[in-house]
Amino acid sequence: MFSRNYSSYYNIMPDGTVKQINPFTGTEVWAVPGRGTKPITNEPPASAGPVRHADPEDHCSFCAARYFETPPEKARLVRVDGRYETLRRLEPGRYFDTAAEFRRTGNLFEIVTIDYWKKNYGYRLSASQTAWRDAYFADPKGAQHINDIIRYKLEVSGKTPEQIRKKSAYEKVNMMDAFFGGCHELIIAKSHYHPKAEADTQFRSSGDLSPEEHYQYLRFTIEAMRDMLDANRYIRYISVFQNWLRLSGASFDHLHKQLCGLDEWGASITDQVAMLRTDANVFNELGANLAAQYNLVFAENDHAIAFVGIGHRYPTIEIYSKSRSSRPYEHDPLELRGVSDMVHACHAAMGSQLSCNEEWYYTPVDAVHSMPWHIFLKWRVNVPAGFEGGTSIYINPITPVDLRDKLVPRLYELRDHGLIAPLHLAEECRLPPNPLQYYKR
């Protein structure tokens, strides 16, 4: 069993410095009081300029006026008479017949490429994907779309016009395959700017969505996970993440998630599964129970709990599903909505002006030890430097208590105005021991 001596992970020094060891990674972090006193604000910086509104928006390649600047849509979510409907594999001539609330496309610049899957595993497009590819390219508008984005990708990769012209038909078909059957996908939201934006930095963030819109965003993402697992039997894990704003690694300041299929779990998941072999209840012991011990839990509903994480290089909010189901696509609609409401509320409290990474963790498809689905929101407000590199002690600019105390007043305000779903906040949280039920499967 793991030690219940929580002070070995979280220790407040007499001067207020908080020394932390992340119980799952072993990362050592110090948080010095007073370094992170800046309040949460949605005010644009002084350097911001006036926003240029357009209908449809045309500010980047993810915008509604520029549908053909991304690979063909695998699916889009539309609203019809107040209901959400999924349209799959639209013909190119129908792209502008509807307004997409969310779109699912291949990533033009894959991290794990289709060549990786083909050459290492003999992966091939399914008969359905092949038929879709051939029908799409047989359409003149579709052929133009494919040729344009292939040319753009090659230009960005540094190819000369002559090199592009000499590309063989076989090479182009291989590039096309990535658009129709690749395993790195994007979920792109509709809006670039907040509808009431006045400055050119007021992009529409996850927290600016309504609770219902955010639920549909998560649900649509999880549908993509199911499809990817069905299409490629060599996938052992799908990394799901969202980079918000440029400092977090985003290519565009336009709301989107990414899903990248992998043939291994990665070191983080592998280490966490190893801990589960020793103690199946470790995510309660060293997650929720540890956070409750130090009053770091700040929000709860029937299906999820949120607390400030300890031992992270960046200020981090941790959201855990309470469900017995340990994978996102195993959650029922009520459980999924509960998780979505919690994630949405935390994004809304953070605001749209802070760079943030949203990272998903869950039980791999081929794992026999269950971990709870959990989502981290990491605020990219500090840059590790020489001190961290030389000591492996990371300086987090905000203590866990300070981060909690920044969030709670903002959450009360948002709840009072009906901008987030109802949640238990701060002292309202019930905090029973072992609130995560994943180990009872």
C-alpha positions in Angstrom: 0.0 0.0 0.0 1.1 3.6 -0.6 1.9 5.8 2.4 -1.0 7.8 3.9 1.6 10.3 5.2 0.3 13.1 3.0 2.9 15.6 4.4 5.5 13.8 2.3 3.7 15.2 -0.8 2.5 18.6 0.5 4.4 20.7 3.1 3.8 24.3 4.0 7.0 25.9 5.3 6.8 28.6 8.1 7.5 31.4 5.5 4.6 30.2 3.4 6.6 28.3 0.7 4.6 25.2 -0.4 6.9 22.3 -1.2 5.2 19.6 -3.2 5.9 16.2 -4.7 3.4 15.0 -7.3 2.3 11.6 -6.1 2.0 10.2 -9.6 5.0 11.6 -11.3 7.5 12.4 -8.5 7.9 15.9 -9.9 9.2 18.3 -7.2 7.6 21.8 -7.1 8.0 24.8 -4.9 5.3 27.5 -4.8 6.5 30.8 -3.3 3.7 33.0 -1.8 3.2 36.3 -3.4 4.5 35.5 -6.8 1.1 34.8 -8.3 -1.1 37.6 -6.9 -2.5 38.8 -10.2 -6.3 38.3 -10.3 -8.1 36.3 -12.9 -9.3 38.7 -15.6 -10.8 38.6 -19.0 -9.7 42.1 -19.9 -7.7 42.2 -23.2 -4.1 43.4 -22.9 -3.2 47.0 -23.7 -1.5 45.9 -26.9 -4.8 44.5 -28.3 -6.4 46.2 -31.4 -10.0 46.5 -32.5 -11.7 43.3 -33.7 -12.9 43.0 -37.3 -16.2 41.1 -37.3 -17.2 39.1 -40.4 -20.1 36.9 -41.2 -19.1 34.2 -41.8 -15.8 34.6 -40.0 -12.7 34.4 -42.2 -9.8 35.1 -39.7 -8.0 31.7 -40.0 -8.1 28.3 -41.8 -10.5 27.0 -39.1 -13.1 29.7 -39.7 -16.5 29.1 -41.3 -15.8 31.0 -44.5 -12.7 28.9 -45.2 -14.0 25.3 -44.9 -11.8 24.1 -47.8 -8.5 25.1 -46.0 -8.7 21.9 -43.9 -8.9 18.3 -45.0 -12.3 16.8 -45.9 -14.8 16.6 -43.0 -15.2 13.2 -41.5 -18.3 14.7 -39.6 -19.9 17.9 -38.6 -22.3 18.7 -35.8 -25.1 21.0 -36.8 -28.2 22.5 -35.0 -31.6 21.8 -36.6 -34.7 23.1 -34.9 -32.9 23.3 -31.6 -31.5 19.8 -31.8 -28.0 18.7 -32.6 -27.4 16.3 -35.6 -24.3 14.7 -36.9 -23.7 14.8 -40.6 -21.0 12.4 -41.9 -18.7 12.6 -44.9 -20.4 15.6 -46.6 -20.0 15.9 -50.3 -17.8 18.9 -51.2 -20.7 20.7 -52.8 -22.7 20.7 -49.6 -20.1 22.3 -47.3 -21.9 25.7 -47.2 -25.4 24.3 -47.0 -25.2 24.2 -43.2 -23.3 26.0 -40.5 -21.1 23.6 -38.5 -21.2 24.0 -34.7 -18.2 21.6 -34.6 -16.3 20.0 -37.4 -14.1 16.8 -37.4 -11.3 16.7 -39.9 -7.9 15.1 -40.3 -4.9 17.1 -39.1 -3.0 18.4 -42.1 0.2 18.1 -40.1 0.0 14.8 -38.3 2.2 14.0 -35.3 1.9 10.2 -35.9 1.5 10.0 -39.7 -0.4 7.6 -41.8 3.0 6.4 -43.1 3.8 5.3 -39.6 0.8 3.1 -39.4 1.2 1.8 -43.0 4.9 1.0 -42.8 5.0 -0.4 -39.3 1.7 -2.3 -39.2 0.5 -2.7 -42.8 -2.5 -0.5 -42.0 -4.8 0.3 -44.9 -7.9 2.3 -45.3 -11.1 0.4 -44.9 -13.4 -0.3 -47.8 -15.7 2.4 -46.6 -12.9 5.0 -46.3 -11.5 4.1 -49.7 -14.9 4.5 -51.3 -15.4 7.8 -49.7 -11.9 9.0 -50.8 -12.5 7.9 -54.4 -16.0 9.5 -54.6 -14.7 12.7 -53.1 -11.8 13.0 -55.5 -14.1 12.1 -58.5 -16.1 15.2 -57.7 -14.4 18.2 -59.5 -14.9 20.4 -56.4 -13.5 17.7 -54.2 -10.5 17.2 -56.5 -9.8 20.9 -56.4 -10.0 20.8 -52.6 -7.6 17.9 -52.3 -5.1 19.3 -54.8 -5.1 22.7 -53.1 -4.4 21.4 -49.6 -1.7 18.9 -50.9 0.0 21.8 -52.7 -0.3 24.0 -49.5 1.2 21.2 -47.3 4.1 20.7 -49.7 4.8 24.4 -49.9 4.8 24.8 -46.1 7.2 21.8 -46.0 9.6 23.7 -48.2 9.0 22.1 -51.6 9.6 24.1 -54.7 6.9 24.5 -57.4 9.0 22.1 -59.6 9.2 19.5 -56.9 5.5 19.8 -56.3 4.8 19.4 -60.0 6.9 16.2 -60.1 5.1 14.5 -57.3 3.8 11.2 -58.6 0.2 10.2 -58.5 1.1 7.4 -56.0 2.6 9.9 -53.6 -0.5 12.1 -53.9 -2.8 9.2 -53.2 -0.8 8.4 -50.1 -1.1 11.9 -48.9 -4.8 11.8 -49.6 -5.1 8.7 -47.5 -4.1 10.7 -44.5 -7.1 13.0 -45.0 -9.6 10.1 -45.2 -8.2 7.5 -42.9 -5.4 9.1 -40.8 -5.3 8.8 -37.1 -4.6 12.4 -36.0 -7.8 14.4 -36.0 -9.2 17.8 -35.1 -12.5 18.9 -33.6 -12.9 22.5 -34.6 -15.4 24.9 -33.0 -17.6 27.2 -35.0 -16.5 30.7 -33.7 -13.2 32.4 -33.8 -14.1 35.5 -31.7 -16.5 35.9 -28.9 -19.8 37.3 -30.3 -19.4 40.5 -28.2 -15.7 40.8 -28.8 -14.3 44.4 -29.1 -10.6 43.5 -29.1 -8.7 41.2 -31.4 -7.6 39.1 -28.5 -11.1 38.1 -27.4 -11.3 34.7 -28.9 -14.1 32.4 -28.1 -12.8 29.9 -25.5 -14.3 26.7 -24.0 -15.6 28.7 -21.1 -17.4 31.1 -23.5 -19.6 28.2 -24.7 -22.8 27.5 -23.0 -23.0 24.3 -20.8 -25.0 22.6 -23.6 -22.5 23.6 -26.3 -19.6 22.3 -24.2 -21.4 19.0 -23.6 -21.9 18.6 -27.4 -18.2 19.5 -27.9 -17.1 16.7 -25.6 -19.6 14.2 -26.9 -18.6 14.9 -30.5 -14.9 14.4 -29.5 -15.7 11.1 -27.8 -17.6 9.9 -30.9 -14.4 10.5 -32.8 -12.5 8.4 -30.3 -14.9 5.5 -31.0 -14.5 5.8 -34.7 -10.7 5.9 -34.6 -10.6 2.8 -32.5 -13.0 1.0 -34.8 -11.0 2.0 -37.9 -7.5 1.2 -36.7 -7.1 -2.0 -34.6 -3.4 -1.1 -33.9 -4.3 1.9 -31.7 -3.7 1.2 -28.0 -4.3 4.8 -26.8 -5.6 8.0 -28.1 -4.1 11.2 -26.8 -6.8 13.8 -26.5 -5.8 17.4 -25.8 -6.6 21.0 -26.4 -4.0 23.8 -26.7 -5.6 27.2 -26.0 -3.7 30.2 -27.4 -0.2 30.4 -28.9 1.8 30.1 -25.6 0.2 26.6 -25.1 1.4 25.4 -28.5 -1.7 26.2 -30.6 -1.2 26.8 -34.3 -4.4 29.0 -34.4 -6.1 31.0 -31.8 -9.3 29.3 -32.7 -10.9 26.7 -30.3 -10.2 23.1 -31.3 -9.3 19.8 -29.8 -6.9 17.2 -31.1 -7.0 13.4 -31.1 -3.8 11.5 -31.9 -3.8 7.7 -32.1 -0.8 5.9 -30.6 0.5 2.3 -30.6 1.7 2.6 -27.0 0.4 4.1 -23.8 3.3 6.5 -23.2 5.3 6.8 -20.0 2.8 8.7 -17.9 0.0 6.2 -18.4 2.3 3.2 -18.1 3.6 4.5 -14.7 0.0 5.1 -13.4 -1.1 1.6 -14.4 1.9 0.3 -12.5 0.7 2.1 -9.4 -2.7 0.6 -9.8 -1.2 -2.9 -9.7 0.0 -2.2 -6.2 -3.0 -0.2 -5.0 -6.3 -0.2 -7.0 -7.5 2.7 -4.9 -4.5 4.9 -5.5 -6.4 7.7 -7.4 -8.6 8.1 -4.4 -5.8 7.9 -1.9 -3.3 10.2 -3.6 -5.8 12.2 -5.7 -9.2 13.1 -4.3 -8.6 12.1 -0.6 -5.2 14.0 -0.6 -6.8 17.1 -2.1 -9.7 16.9 0.4 -7.2 16.6 3.3 -5.7 20.0 2.4 -9.0 21.7 1.4 -8.0 21.9 -2.2 -11.3 20.5 -3.5 -13.4 23.5 -4.8 -16.2 22.0 -6.9 -18.3 18.9 -7.1 -21.5 17.5 -8.7 -23.0 14.0 -8.8 -20.6 12.8 -11.5 -17.3 14.8 -11.2 -15.0 16.5 -8.7 -12.5 19.3 -9.2 -9.5 20.2 -7.1 -6.2 22.0 -7.4 -3.4 19.6 -8.3 -0.1 19.5 -6.4 3.3 19.0 -7.8 2.7 20.4 -11.2 5.1 22.6 -13.1 2.2 24.9 -14.0 -0.9 25.9 -12.0 -3.1 22.9 -12.6 -6.8 22.1 -12.1 -7.6 18.4 -11.9 -11.2 17.2 -12.8 -12.0 13.5 -12.1 -15.0 11.5 -13.2 -16.7 9.7 -10.3 -18.1 7.0 -12.6 -17.3 3.3 -12.4 -16.7 3.5 -16.1 -13.0 4.3 -16.7 -13.0 5.4 -20.4 -14.8 8.4 -21.8 -16.8 6.4 -24.4 -18.1 4.1 -21.7 -19.8 7.0 -19.8 -23.6 7.3 -20.0 -25.0 10.7 -21.1 -25.6 11.9 -17.5 -22.1 11.0 -16.4 -20.6 12.7 -19.5 -22.7 15.8 -18.9 -21.5 15.9 -15.3 -17.8 15.8 -16.4 -18.5 18.3 -19.2 -20.2 20.7 -16.8 -17.2 20.6 -14.4 -14.6 21.1 -17.2 -16.7 24.0 -18.7 -17.1 25.7 -15.3 -13.3 25.6 -14.7 -12.6 27.0 -18.2 -15.2 29.7 -17.6 -13.6 30.6 -14.2 -10.2 30.8 -15.8 -11.3 33.1 -18.6 -10.2 33.3 -22.2 -7.0 35.3 -21.8 -4.9 32.7 -20.1 -3.0 30.1 -22.2 -4.0 26.6 -21.2 -3.4 22.9 -22.0 -6.4 20.6 -21.5 -5.1 17.0 -21.2 -7.2 13.8 -21.0 -6.2 10.6 -19.1 -8.2 7.4 -19.0 -7.8 3.6 -19.0 -6.2 2.4 -22.3 -8.3 0.1 -24.5 -6.1 -2.9 -23.7 -5.5 -2.3 -20.0 -6.9 -4.6 -17.4 -6.3 -2.2 -14.4 -8.8 0.6 -14.4 -8.0 4.3 -13.7 -10.6 7.0 -13.6 -11.1 9.4 -16.5 -9.5 12.6 -15.5 -8.8 15.9 -17.2 -6.0 18.4 -16.3 -6.2 22.1 -17.1 -2.7 23.5 -17.0 -2.3 27.3 -17.0 0.7 28.2 -19.1 1.6 31.3 -17.1 5.2 30.5 -16.3 8.3 29.4 -18.2 10.7 26.9 -16.6 14.2 28.3 -16.8 17.8 27.6 -15.7 17.0 27.1 -12.0 14.6 24.3 -12.8 16.9 22.7 -15.4 19.8 22.6 -12.9 17.9 21.4 -9.9 14.8 19.5 -11.2 12.9 21.6 -8.7 10.2 23.5 -10.5 8.9 26.9 -9.4 5.1 27.2 -9.7 4.1 30.9 -9.4 0.8 30.1 -7.6 0.4 28.1 -4.4 -2.5 25.6 -4.5 -4.4 27.6 -1.9 -4.0 30.8 -3.9 -5.2 29.1 -7.1 -8.3 27.7 -5.2 -9.0 31.2 -3.8 -8.8 32.7 -7.3 -11.3 30.2 -8.7 -14.0 30.0 -6.0 -15.2 33.7 -6.1 -15.3 33.6 -9.9 -17.3 30.3 -9.9 -19.9 31.7 -7.4 -20.3 34.7 -9.7 -20.7 32.6 -12.8 -23.2 30.3 -11.1 -25.2 33.3 -9.8 -25.5 34.6 -13.4 -26.5 31.2 -14.8 -23.4 31.0 -17.0 -22.4 27.6 -15.7 -24.3 24.5 -14.7 -25.2 24.1 -11.0 -22.3 22.9 -8.9 -21.5 22.4 -5.2 -18.7 25.0 -4.5 -16.1 25.3 -1.7 -17.8 24.5 1.7 -20.8 23.0 -0.2 -18.8 20.1 -1.4 -19.6 16.9 0.5 -16.2 15.3 0.3 -16.9 11.7 1.3 -13.8 9.4 1.4 -13.1 7.6 -1.8 -15.5 9.5 -4.1 -14.1 8.0 -7.3 -15.9 4.7 -8.1 -13.6 3.4 -10.9 -12.2 0.6 -8.8 -15.6 -1.0 -8.2 -16.0 -2.3 -11.8 
